[in-house]
Amino acid sequence: MNVTFATSSHEVGGPSRRAGAATSAPIVVGDGSWIGAGAVILPGVNIGAGAIIAAGAVVAKDVKAHSLYAGVPARKIRSLSTAEVPAV
């Protein structure tokens, strides 16, 4: 819910116009990942398989597989188990 995938940005311009030339980069989300409400994913980020992004996190760098990331900017909180959990 309310997740932002920002695939474009701009370079820093000179003093008369700080918004310089436009840039873009794809975002890749691995299988089985979970992205919490209100998270923002910035251009060029790769989210590894099975990762969790906490609600409200701002992800500016790649996320390792099977890891929990949270915060602004997002940082790794802990590794997650790769064992399958039985369905309820």
Summary of the structure (lengths in Angstrom):
residues: 88
radius of gyration: 15.2
end to end distance: 23.8
largest distance: 59.0
contacts: 230
relative contact order: 0.18
helix: 0%
strand: 40%
